[in-house]
Amino acid sequence: MLPTLLSILTALFVARAAPISINSTVVCSAGQCIQGFTNTTIGTILSSSNVPSDVILLPGQYTSTTNPQLLHQLLTSSSTSSSPSTGFNASALSLPLNVALQPGLAIYPQALYSGQAEFSALPTSPPSNSSPTPFSAGSIAMSSNLWIAVTAGSNRIILWDSVPDVSQLPGISSLSLSAVESNACSPQCSGAGVCSASGQCTCPSGFNGSSCEVCAKGFFGPSCQACPAGCTTCDDGISGSGRCLSSTVANLSSACNCLNGVCGSNGQCTCNAGWTTASNGTQCATCAPGFFLDGNGNCAVCELGCQQCADGSGICVTCKQGFTQDANDRTKCDAVQSVTSSGTVCPDGSFSNGSTCQPCSPSCSTCSGSTSNDCIVCGNGQFSLGGSCVPTNGNGVCDGSSMVANNNKHECDSCPAKCTSCGIPNFNVASTINQLQCATCLPGFVLSNGLCVESCPSGTFLSPTDNLTCTACSSQCGACVGAANFCLTCNGGQLASGGQCVSSCPSNTITSAGTCTTCHPDCATCSGTSFNQCSSCSSNRPVLSNGRCLPTCSKTQFFDSASGSCQSCDSSCSSCSGAGPSNCLACSSSSSVLRGGSCVPANCNGNDTTTATVVPGLGVCLSELVSVPQGSGTSGSVPLPTITGLNSPTAVNGGRRLAWWEILLMTLGCVFIFVCVLALFRRRMRAKRAKRTAAFAAAKNIDARGVGWRGKLSSLLSSISPFSRGPRISKEDKVALHVERLRNQEEERHMAALGELGVGPGLLAAPGSQYSRSVRGGGSVAADTESLYSQVTGLPPRAPVPRKPVNMRGILERGPSSSSRISGTTVSNVRSVPETSEAQRYAKSVEERDGLGPGGGGDTYWLVPAGTGTSQASRNPFRK
């Protein structure tokens, strides 16, 4: 980013002050426009055939209702074209229109954003050169959520807002740019990361983490560079040294399913001596015939004369022809003695040809024939290999093979499983097989003390010259890497620092497990290796906050180098470089401007008090950007063209009238909503009523199966079905039943009222009585079923007789032939006459005889005692 910025600053050095434009221009902010002459080039230029002058829109948001009327006409006109200045987006005119600088900064050679600007976009990677770059500028425009770090002498200053006039900054004569960063990231990025305008930390190659605070796997050091070529693993991490810990291995045995062999370039596996393919298909995984698996996992050759021996013990299972198993040592097979036909035993070095003993070949110590291929035990320093005797070299390696001589077995034995070649140094007749040492190993194994192992043991390191041999570290190192004297740990209580053994760790390192570990690059000193464990900070990231070193304080604070902390700015400053009202870099009030580091009243000239303010984000009055002629009568004045709507507020036409179909749709929609609400309300009420009915039925133990829509539907179907049980009652019958109930109730109330007045039932029953009531159809006032009192005494009751409520179900179930007062189709008005008892008939006869009954006259009690003695026959039914 800085090389690009250097070219920008170079162009600014040679920029010259341009004279004020001779053509009138309208400069507008959101809410106010001024016509005049200007050199301001910031923003977007609007042109239209309907307006005689160009219109410069300063940064801000513009809508169709933004004042004045001129802006409304331009922004809503299809003939308007736009031409954004340097650093502003070239976009089509669409409302709302946002005129804003792209993420970055624009440097103008003159004050008040005048002259040809040079734009520098927000960098996407850290600067390669950390030294500040001097530059000269008249004014600086910055996008939102951006800050730049500049140095003025020995002071480091953070600018958060656009600067309309650099000369008004406090105590600044020359500037050097050191950083341009976005403030959108939270938490802030580490020193290696770059905050994008979207609020994400962008990490350079090799860095990782949400804040780009760590190195990715395989990268090391403060700059997170890649591990050396050929290394599988190295001392990586942001505090790592980068030393190679393990090298890349080519042609691994596992690449061709080869366990104890070497993969060739053609992918074929070549097994080490003594190994062959196992039954599961893995190559070089089991011992070949004539070999057995010993306790070290190696395939050793069977004893001489043994054709097959057992794994682990080496006991011979099958001896070769001409051999028998040794009785004392079952691992061995002894050769059958050579005997002539006469029974003579041939001595060693001879064999029987039948009748005599003949000498063996000079190559044989014992034999079964005359040639060198008939040797049983080879002689003259030779060893048996595949039925032949072969010599060895000075390391005991049998000629024509990778096998080594075994003096005890008198034959060539195999190398250990992971060795591709081996030998016995200074081999002689006294050498034993346990003196064997590997010379080369299978890929992926290293050579340590004559053995092939997976990694170098402690106190040794892998020699970088052959990447095979483990070499001992120097005496002062507990562990080393790459060289004998590059210590990872030290002996004698010393600490390893940068490969050297020291008594104490230097600054910017901490002691950890016997080593001096470097602090995170963001920290000057630290308590741990993480980027949030800083104890002190460097000058380019001076702010210590919660263990992190940050490049800046907040916008309303400044860094006090004396106390090493952030201090609040004066209330008149929105950002500052020091304490007090005279160190402001931008003003907090919209009615103040910066003059020599102090915020003073702006005294802007505007159409009204609401528009005569500082342009937001630019820190300057609109009237300062435009030179307006004093009047047409002034000498040398240039007349300005008349522009309609320049000072008029925006008048937005009212909304159009709705069409008839739109009104109809709205009405139908309202009706539909009302109906839906009403239906929901009724449904809710029915649900509540059904709930109360169910509760009542449950309390009264009433069958509530008819409640609800299912019961109603069942009743409806039953009423219209010709197969429904029970008679159907017409509407007229229901009315008659209701009237009958009302008549009965009124009759009971009437008789109760007369009883309270002292009128007896006898008087009521008298035909001529003024209280008598005619009974429909000639019926009496008595109940359908007389009371027990009337049946016994034959007299009407003295009080109203309790009546049962009409049983509708009983009435309806009785057919037309029933004795009910209600027939199947009509309601009868004739009361049924109950059967008279014997007592009633006797009482009636007495009444008729004495004239005391109803209609007989007299007010005396009409029941006269009659003779009931035994002397005469009594007609009293109670004595029968």
LONUDO-66579 format. One line per 4 residues: number of its first residue (from 1); their letters; for each residue y, x, z of C-alpha. Coordinates in steps of 0.25 Angstrom, whole numbers, always signed. Example, Ala and Ser with C-alpha at 12.3 -4.5 7.8 and 13.67 -1.06 7.14 Angstrom:
BEGIN
1) AS) -18:+49:+31 | -4:+55:+29
% end
This chain:
BEGIN
1) MLPT) +0:+0:+0 | +10:+11:+3 | +9:+18:-10 | +14:+4:-16
5) LLSI) +24:+3:-6 | +29:+17:-9 | +32:+13:-24 | +39:+1:-19
9) LTAL) +48:+10:-9 | +51:+20:-20 | +56:+9:-29 | +65:+4:-18
13) FVAR) +71:+18:-16 | +77:+17:-30 | +81:+3:-30 | +96:+1:-32
17) AAPI) +105:-10:-26 | +106:-21:-37 | +119:-28:-39 | +120:-43:-35
21) SINS) +115:-52:-46 | +126:-57:-55 | +118:-70:-57 | +119:-81:-47
25) TVVC) +107:-85:-40 | +102:-95:-30 | +95:-90:-18 | +87:-100:-10
29) SAGQ) +80:-101:+3 | +73:-113:+8 | +84:-122:+12 | +96:-115:+5
33) CIQG) +101:-109:-8 | +113:-100:-11 | +119:-97:-25 | +125:-84:-28
37) FTNT) +121:-70:-31 | +110:-62:-25 | +101:-49:-26 | +90:-55:-18
41) TIGT) +77:-55:-25 | +67:-60:-15 | +60:-73:-17 | +58:-81:-29
45) ILSS) +68:-84:-41 | +68:-99:-46 | +74:-102:-60 | +76:-115:-66
49) SNVP) +84:-120:-79 | +90:-130:-70 | +97:-120:-61 | +107:-110:-66
53) SDVI) +103:-99:-56 | +90:-93:-51 | +86:-97:-37 | +80:-87:-28
57) LLPG) +70:-93:-18 | +69:-84:-5 | +56:-84:+3 | +53:-97:+9
61) QYTS) +46:-110:+6 | +52:-120:-3 | +48:-135:-5 | +54:-147:-13
65) TTNP) +63:-151:-1 | +69:-137:+1 | +84:-137:+1 | +93:-136:-8
69) QLLH) +90:-146:-19 | +91:-134:-29 | +78:-129:-23 | +71:-142:-24
73) QLLT) +75:-143:-39 | +70:-129:-42 | +57:-131:-35 | +53:-144:-41
77) SSST) +58:-141:-55 | +47:-137:-65 | +57:-128:-73 | +59:-119:-61
81) SSSP) +52:-105:-62 | +51:-94:-51 | +51:-79:-51 | +46:-73:-38
85) STGF) +52:-60:-34 | +44:-47:-30 | +34:-50:-20 | +34:-65:-21
89) NASA) +23:-74:-27 | +25:-79:-41 | +20:-93:-39 | +23:-107:-46
93) LSLP) +33:-116:-40 | +26:-125:-31 | +31:-132:-19 | +31:-128:-8
97) LNVA) +36:-114:-13 | +34:-102:-4 | +42:-90:-8 | +36:-79:+0
101) LQPG) +34:-64:-2 | +19:-60:-4 | +13:-52:+7 | +20:-39:+8
105) LAIY) +35:-34:+7 | +46:-33:-3 | +56:-22:-2 | +70:-24:-8
109) PQAL) +79:-13:-11 | +91:-20:-6 | +95:-29:+6 | +93:-44:+5
113) YSGQ) +81:-43:-3 | +88:-38:-15 | +84:-30:-27 | +70:-28:-33
117) AEFS) +59:-29:-22 | +47:-21:-21 | +35:-29:-15 | +23:-23:-7
121) ALPT) +11:-32:-5 | +4:-32:+9 | -5:-20:+9 | -20:-22:+8
125) SPPS) -24:-9:+14 | -19:+1:+24 | -9:+11:+19 | -15:+25:+15
129) NSSP) -3:+32:+20 | +1:+29:+34 | +15:+36:+33 | +27:+27:+32
133) TPFS) +34:+25:+18 | +49:+26:+18 | +56:+15:+10 | +70:+9:+7
137) AGSI) +73:-6:+7 | +85:-15:+7 | +76:-27:+12 | +62:-30:+14
141) AMSS) +55:-44:+12 | +42:-46:+19 | +31:-57:+18 | +27:-65:+30
145) NLWI) +17:-59:+40 | +20:-45:+36 | +26:-33:+44 | +30:-19:+39
149) AVTA) +30:-7:+47 | +42:+3:+44 | +47:+15:+51 | +61:+19:+53
153) GSNR) +62:+33:+58 | +52:+33:+70 | +52:+18:+72 | +41:+9:+67
157) IILW) +47:-5:+63 | +39:-17:+60 | +46:-27:+50 | +41:-41:+51
161) DSVP) +52:-48:+42 | +59:-46:+29 | +72:-37:+30 | +84:-42:+22
165) DVSQ) +91:-29:+25 | +84:-17:+29 | +97:-10:+34 | +99:-21:+45
169) LPGI) +86:-16:+52 | +89:-9:+65 | +91:+6:+64 | +83:+8:+51
173) SSLS) +88:+17:+41 | +75:+21:+33 | +61:+14:+33 | +47:+18:+30
177) LSAV) +36:+8:+28 | +23:+10:+36 | +15:-3:+35 | +15:-17:+29
181) ESNA) +5:-27:+36 | +3:-41:+37 | +4:-48:+50 | -6:-59:+47
185) CSPQ) -18:-53:+53 | -22:-56:+68 | -27:-48:+74 | -20:-37:+66
189) CSGA) -28:-27:+57 | -32:-13:+62 | -24:-1:+56 | -34:-1:+44
193) GVCS) -33:-16:+41 | -23:-23:+32 | -19:-37:+36 | -18:-46:+24
197) ASGQ) -8:-58:+22 | -20:-67:+25 | -22:-61:+39 | -35:-53:+36
201) CTCP) -36:-38:+39 | -40:-31:+26 | -49:-19:+29 | -49:-6:+20
205) SGFN) -63:-1:+15 | -71:+4:+27 | -64:-5:+38 | -70:-17:+44
209) GSSC) -67:-27:+55 | -58:-39:+56 | -46:-30:+58 | -52:-18:+50
213) EVCA) -54:-11:+63 | -67:-4:+60 | -75:+3:+50 | -86:-3:+42
217) KGFF) -100:+2:+42 | -101:+16:+35 | -86:+19:+37 | -79:+28:+48
221) GPSC) -66:+34:+53 | -52:+28:+54 | -51:+25:+39 | -66:+20:+39
225) QACP) -70:+29:+28 | -85:+28:+22 | -96:+37:+28 | -100:+49:+20
229) AGCT) -108:+47:+8 | -123:+48:+10 | -122:+43:+24 | -130:+31:+29
233) TCDD) -122:+31:+42 | -111:+39:+47 | -102:+39:+60 | -94:+27:+55
237) GISG) -84:+18:+62 | -69:+19:+63 | -71:+30:+74 | -83:+37:+66
241) SGRC) -83:+51:+61 | -91:+47:+48 | -102:+58:+50 | -114:+54:+42
245) LSST) -126:+50:+52 | -136:+47:+42 | -137:+50:+27 | -141:+41:+15
249) VANL) -156:+42:+12 | -161:+41:-2 | -175:+37:-6 | -179:+31:+7
253) SSAC) -194:+29:+8 | -192:+15:+11 | -185:+13:-2 | -199:+13:-9
257) NCLN) -207:+8:+3 | -212:+22:+6 | -214:+25:+21 | -218:+40:+21
261) GVCG) -214:+44:+7 | -203:+47:-3 | -197:+37:-13 | -196:+43:-26
265) SNGQ) -185:+40:-36 | -194:+31:-43 | -197:+23:-31 | -211:+29:-29
269) CTCN) -215:+33:-15 | -221:+46:-13 | -229:+47:+1 | -229:+59:+10
273) AGWT) -243:+66:+11 | -253:+58:+19 | -246:+44:+16 | -250:+33:+7
277) TASN) -247:+18:+5 | -251:+8:+16 | -258:-5:+14 | -245:-13:+16
281) GTQC) -239:-6:+4 | -230:+4:+11 | -231:+17:+4 | -234:+30:+12
285) ATCA) -236:+22:+25 | -251:+25:+28 | -259:+38:+28 | -267:+42:+16
289) PGFF) -282:+45:+16 | -285:+58:+23 | -272:+56:+33 | -270:+49:+46
293) LDGN) -258:+44:+53 | -256:+53:+65 | -248:+50:+78 | -235:+55:+72
297) GNCA) -235:+45:+60 | -239:+55:+50 | -251:+55:+41 | -259:+68:+44
301) VCEL) -271:+73:+36 | -285:+71:+41 | -294:+82:+46 | -301:+91:+35
305) GCQQ) -313:+84:+30 | -308:+70:+35 | -307:+59:+24 | -301:+48:+33
309) CADG) -295:+49:+47 | -290:+39:+57 | -275:+37:+59 | -269:+41:+73
313) SGIC) -281:+50:+77 | -285:+56:+64 | -300:+54:+67 | -308:+56:+54
317) VTCK) -314:+43:+49 | -321:+49:+37 | -324:+63:+34 | -325:+69:+20
321) QGFT) -338:+72:+13 | -345:+84:+19 | -338:+82:+33 | -342:+76:+46
325) QDAN) -333:+72:+57 | -331:+82:+68 | -338:+78:+81 | -328:+84:+90
329) DRTK) -315:+81:+82 | -316:+67:+75 | -304:+70:+67 | -311:+81:+59
333) CDAV) -322:+82:+49 | -331:+94:+49 | -337:+99:+36 | -352:+99:+35
337) QSVT) -358:+113:+36 | -363:+119:+23 | -378:+123:+24 | -387:+129:+13
341) SSGT) -400:+123:+9 | -407:+133:+19 | -399:+128:+30 | -389:+139:+31
345) VCPD) -375:+135:+36 | -364:+141:+27 | -352:+148:+35 | -338:+144:+33
349) GSFS) -332:+149:+20 | -345:+145:+13 | -353:+134:+8 | -367:+131:+4
353) NGST) -371:+130:-11 | -385:+125:-7 | -393:+138:-4 | -382:+147:+0
357) CQPC) -368:+148:+6 | -357:+151:-4 | -342:+155:+0 | -331:+145:-1
361) SPSC) -319:+147:-10 | -308:+157:-4 | -299:+145:-2 | -309:+138:+8
365) STCS) -313:+141:+22 | -324:+132:+22 | -329:+124:+9 | -340:+116:+3
369) GSTS) -339:+122:-10 | -335:+135:-18 | -321:+130:-23 | -308:+129:-16
373) NDCI) -309:+114:-17 | -322:+114:-8 | -314:+119:+4 | -316:+113:+17
377) VCGN) -307:+121:+25 | -297:+129:+16 | -295:+144:+19 | -285:+155:+17
381) GQFS) -273:+147:+22 | -276:+135:+13 | -277:+120:+17 | -284:+108:+12
385) LGGS) -276:+99:+3 | -283:+88:-5 | -297:+96:-5 | -290:+109:-9
389) CVPT) -285:+121:-2 | -270:+124:-3 | -261:+134:+2 | -248:+132:+10
393) NGNG) -234:+138:+10 | -227:+144:+21 | -224:+131:+28 | -238:+126:+27
397) VCDG) -236:+116:+16 | -248:+115:+7 | -246:+118:-8 | -244:+106:-17
401) SSMV) -241:+96:-6 | -232:+93:+5 | -243:+94:+16 | -243:+105:+26
405) ANNN) -255:+114:+31 | -263:+110:+43 | -270:+122:+49 | -278:+113:+58
409) KHEC) -283:+104:+48 | -284:+115:+37 | -278:+105:+27 | -264:+100:+22
413) DSCP) -257:+90:+31 | -246:+80:+29 | -232:+81:+33 | -226:+71:+43
417) AKCT) -223:+57:+38 | -208:+58:+35 | -209:+72:+30 | -209:+74:+15
421) SCGI) -212:+89:+17 | -216:+98:+29 | -221:+111:+33 | -225:+121:+44
425) PNFN) -215:+133:+45 | -222:+146:+44 | -235:+140:+42 | -248:+149:+46
429) VAST) -262:+147:+51 | -257:+144:+65 | -247:+133:+60 | -250:+119:+66
433) INQL) -246:+105:+60 | -236:+102:+71 | -227:+113:+66 | -225:+105:+53
437) QCAT) -210:+102:+50 | -205:+92:+40 | -196:+98:+29 | -191:+85:+22
441) CLPG) -191:+70:+26 | -192:+57:+20 | -179:+51:+16 | -172:+45:+28
445) FVLS) -178:+55:+38 | -172:+68:+43 | -178:+81:+47 | -177:+85:+62
449) NGLC) -185:+96:+68 | -195:+96:+57 | -198:+81:+58 | -193:+69:+49
453) VESC) -185:+59:+58 | -176:+47:+55 | -164:+53:+61 | -159:+66:+67
457) PSGT) -161:+67:+82 | -150:+69:+93 | -143:+82:+92 | -146:+84:+77
461) FLSP) -138:+79:+65 | -142:+77:+50 | -139:+89:+42 | -129:+85:+31
465) TDNL) -134:+96:+22 | -148:+90:+19 | -147:+76:+27 | -161:+79:+32
469) TCTA) -161:+89:+43 | -157:+86:+57 | -149:+98:+62 | -145:+100:+77
473) CSSQ) -131:+98:+82 | -123:+109:+89 | -125:+111:+104 | -112:+104:+108
477) CGAC) -116:+91:+100 | -125:+80:+106 | -125:+74:+92 | -119:+78:+79
481) VGAA) -118:+73:+65 | -115:+80:+52 | -114:+94:+58 | -120:+101:+70
485) NFCL) -106:+102:+77 | -101:+88:+74 | -104:+82:+87 | -106:+67:+89
489) TCNG) -109:+69:+104 | -107:+82:+112 | -115:+89:+123 | -109:+94:+136
493) GQLA) -100:+81:+139 | -91:+84:+127 | -86:+73:+118 | -88:+72:+103
497) SGGQ) -75:+70:+96 | -74:+72:+80 | -87:+80:+80 | -82:+89:+91
501) CVSS) -86:+90:+106 | -73:+89:+115 | -71:+87:+130 | -62:+75:+128
505) CPSN) -58:+65:+117 | -45:+67:+109 | -35:+56:+108 | -38:+43:+100
509) TITS) -53:+45:+104 | -61:+39:+115 | -73:+44:+122 | -86:+36:+118
513) AGTC) -100:+40:+121 | -97:+55:+121 | -88:+55:+109 | -73:+54:+106
517) TTCH) -72:+41:+97 | -59:+39:+89 | -50:+27:+92 | -48:+17:+82
521) PDCA) -38:+21:+71 | -28:+10:+76 | -28:+17:+90 | -21:+29:+95
525) TCSG) -29:+30:+108 | -40:+20:+112 | -50:+15:+122 | -61:+12:+112
529) TSFN) -64:+13:+97 | -60:-1:+93 | -46:-4:+87 | -43:-13:+99
533) QCSS) -45:-2:+109 | -32:+6:+107 | -25:+12:+119 | -13:+17:+111
537) CSSN) -8:+16:+96 | -3:+24:+85 | +11:+23:+79 | +7:+15:+67
541) RPVL) +0:+5:+76 | +8:+6:+89 | +6:-8:+96 | -5:-8:+106
545) SNGR) -10:-22:+108 | -23:-26:+115 | -29:-13:+112 | -25:-13:+97
549) CLPT) -14:-5:+90 | -6:-14:+81 | +5:-10:+71 | +15:-20:+76
553) CSKT) +20:-29:+87 | +22:-43:+85 | +34:-47:+76 | +44:-50:+88
557) QFFD) +40:-37:+94 | +43:-22:+92 | +35:-10:+97 | +42:-2:+108
561) SASG) +37:+12:+106 | +42:+16:+120 | +33:+6:+127 | +22:+5:+116
565) SCQS) +23:-10:+116 | +28:-22:+109 | +42:-27:+113 | +48:-40:+110
569) CDSS) +60:-41:+100 | +73:-47:+103 | +74:-62:+102 | +83:-61:+90
573) CSSC) +73:-53:+82 | +61:-58:+75 | +56:-43:+74 | +62:-30:+79
577) SGAG) +61:-15:+80 | +66:-14:+94 | +71:-21:+106 | +84:-28:+106
581) PSNC) +92:-37:+96 | +96:-25:+88 | +82:-21:+83 | +79:-34:+75
585) LACS) +71:-33:+62 | +72:-48:+59 | +79:-59:+66 | +72:-71:+73
589) SSSS) +83:-81:+71 | +85:-88:+57 | +100:-87:+59 | +100:-72:+61
593) VLRG) +100:-59:+52 | +97:-45:+55 | +109:-35:+55 | +107:-21:+60
597) GSCV) +95:-25:+68 | +101:-37:+75 | +100:-52:+72 | +114:-58:+70
601) PANC) +118:-72:+65 | +116:-74:+50 | +128:-82:+47 | +121:-87:+34
605) NGND) +129:-95:+24 | +121:-108:+21 | +123:-122:+17 | +120:-127:+31
609) TTTA) +116:-122:+44 | +101:-124:+41 | +101:-115:+29 | +111:-105:+33
613) TVVP) +100:-97:+40 | +92:-84:+37 | +82:-85:+26 | +68:-86:+33
617) GLGV) +60:-73:+31 | +72:-65:+25 | +81:-63:+36 | +94:-65:+28
621) CLSE) +103:-77:+25 | +103:-83:+12 | +118:-81:+10 | +116:-66:+12
625) LVSV) +107:-66:-1 | +117:-72:-10 | +131:-68:-14 | +139:-81:-16
629) PQGS) +153:-80:-23 | +164:-85:-14 | +170:-95:-24 | +173:-97:-39
633) GTSG) +188:-94:-36 | +185:-80:-31 | +188:-68:-41 | +175:-62:-46
637) SVPL) +167:-74:-42 | +155:-78:-50 | +154:-93:-52 | +140:-99:-48
641) PTIT) +133:-109:-56 | +132:-123:-50 | +117:-126:-45 | +114:-140:-42
645) GLNS) +107:-142:-28 | +110:-129:-23 | +116:-134:-10 | +110:-148:-10
649) PTAV) +99:-152:-1 | +86:-156:-7 | +85:-170:-11 | +70:-174:-12
653) NGGR) +68:-187:-20 | +61:-198:-12 | +47:-202:-14 | +44:-211:-26
657) RLAW) +41:-226:-24 | +26:-230:-23 | +20:-237:-34 | +14:-251:-32
661) WEIL) +0:-246:-33 | +3:-235:-23 | +8:-246:-13 | -4:-255:-16
665) LMTL) -14:-244:-13 | -6:-240:+0 | -6:-255:+4 | -21:-256:+1
669) GCVF) -24:-244:+9 | -16:-249:+21 | -24:-262:+21 | -37:-255:+19
673) IFVC) -34:-246:+31 | -29:-259:+39 | -42:-266:+36 | -50:-254:+40
677) VLAL) -43:-253:+53 | -45:-268:+56 | -60:-267:+52 | -62:-255:+61
681) FRRR) -54:-263:+72 | -63:-275:+71 | -75:-267:+71 | -71:-260:+83
685) MRAK) -68:-274:+90 | -81:-280:+86 | -88:-268:+91 | -81:-269:+105
689) RAKR) -84:-284:+105 | -99:-282:+102 | -100:-271:+113 | -94:-281:+123
693) TAAF) -104:-292:+118 | -115:-283:+119 | -111:-279:+133 | -110:-294:+137
697) AAAK) -123:-297:+132 | -129:-285:+139 | -123:-290:+152 | -128:-304:+150
701) NIDA) -141:-300:+145 | -138:-308:+132 | -145:-304:+119 | -135:-297:+111
705) RGVG) -143:-295:+98 | -133:-304:+90 | -121:-295:+93 | -116:-287:+82
709) WRGK) -116:-287:+67 | -131:-288:+67 | -132:-300:+76 | -121:-307:+68
713) LSSL) -128:-304:+55 | -141:-310:+61 | -134:-322:+65 | -128:-324:+52
717) LSSI) -141:-323:+44 | -148:-332:+54 | -137:-343:+52 | -138:-343:+37
721) SPFS) -153:-340:+36 | -162:-353:+34 | -173:-347:+42 | -165:-344:+54
725) RGPR) -171:-351:+67 | -164:-362:+74 | -155:-373:+69 | -141:-370:+63
729) ISKE) -130:-377:+69 | -118:-382:+60 | -104:-380:+63 | -102:-395:+67
733) DKVA) -114:-394:+77 | -108:-382:+84 | -94:-389:+85 | -102:-401:+91
737) LHVE) -109:-392:+101 | -96:-386:+105 | -89:-400:+107 | -101:-404:+116
741) RLRN) -99:-392:+125 | -85:-395:+127 | -88:-410:+130 | -98:-406:+141
745) QEEE) -89:-396:+147 | -77:-406:+147 | -86:-417:+154 | -90:-407:+165
749) RHMA) -76:-403:+167 | -72:-418:+168 | -83:-422:+178 | -79:-410:+187
753) ALGE) -65:-414:+187 | -68:-429:+191 | -78:-424:+202 | -66:-416:+208
757) LGVG) -58:-429:+208 | -69:-437:+216 | -74:-445:+205 | -89:-447:+207
761) PGLL) -100:-447:+196 | -103:-462:+199 | -89:-465:+195 | -89:-457:+183
765) AAPG) -102:-464:+179 | -96:-478:+181 | -94:-485:+168 | -81:-491:+172
769) SQYS) -75:-479:+179 | -63:-473:+174 | -69:-460:+175 | -81:-463:+167
773) RSVR) -83:-456:+154 | -90:-461:+142 | -101:-454:+137 | -103:-452:+123
777) GGGS) -115:-460:+117 | -117:-468:+131 | -122:-456:+138 | -119:-454:+153
781) VAAD) -111:-443:+159 | -124:-438:+166 | -129:-425:+161 | -141:-424:+152
785) TESL) -150:-420:+163 | -146:-427:+176 | -144:-419:+189 | -155:-419:+200
789) YSQV) -145:-427:+209 | -144:-438:+199 | -159:-439:+196 | -162:-440:+211
793) TGLP) -151:-449:+216 | -149:-457:+203 | -134:-454:+204 | -124:-447:+195
797) PRAP) -121:-433:+200 | -108:-432:+209 | -104:-419:+202 | -104:-413:+188
801) VPRK) -118:-409:+184 | -119:-395:+179 | -122:-394:+164 | -129:-383:+157
805) PVNM) -122:-377:+145 | -127:-382:+131 | -138:-373:+126 | -135:-372:+112
809) RGIL) -148:-365:+109 | -156:-376:+115 | -148:-387:+108 | -150:-380:+95
813) ERGP) -165:-378:+97 | -167:-393:+99 | -170:-401:+86 | -165:-414:+82
817) SSSS) -176:-421:+90 | -172:-415:+103 | -166:-423:+114 | -154:-414:+114
821) RISG) -141:-420:+113 | -138:-411:+101 | -147:-413:+89 | -150:-403:+78
825) TTVS) -138:-407:+69 | -129:-415:+78 | -124:-416:+92 | -127:-429:+99
829) NVRS) -117:-436:+108 | -127:-444:+115 | -132:-439:+129 | -146:-441:+132
833) VPET) -149:-450:+144 | -158:-443:+154 | -170:-450:+160 | -167:-458:+173
837) SEAQ) -175:-455:+186 | -181:-465:+195 | -170:-462:+206 | -159:-465:+196
841) RYAK) -166:-478:+191 | -167:-482:+206 | -152:-479:+209 | -148:-487:+196
845) SVEE) -155:-499:+201 | -149:-499:+215 | -135:-498:+208 | -138:-510:+199
849) RDGL) -143:-518:+211 | -131:-515:+220 | -120:-514:+210 | -116:-500:+215
853) GPGG) -120:-493:+202 | -111:-489:+191 | -103:-501:+187 | -107:-509:+199
857) GGDT) -93:-508:+206 | -91:-504:+221 | -87:-491:+227 | -97:-490:+237
861) YWLV) -109:-480:+236 | -119:-488:+227 | -132:-482:+233 | -137:-493:+244
865) PAGT) -149:-489:+253 | -161:-498:+250 | -172:-501:+259 | -182:-489:+258
869) GTSQ) -191:-492:+270 | -205:-494:+271 | -204:-509:+274 | -200:-512:+260
873) ASRN) -203:-506:+246 | -192:-496:+243 | -187:-494:+229 | -181:-481:+233
877) PFRK) -188:-471:+224 | -186:-459:+234 | -196:-466:+243 | -207:-467:+233
% end
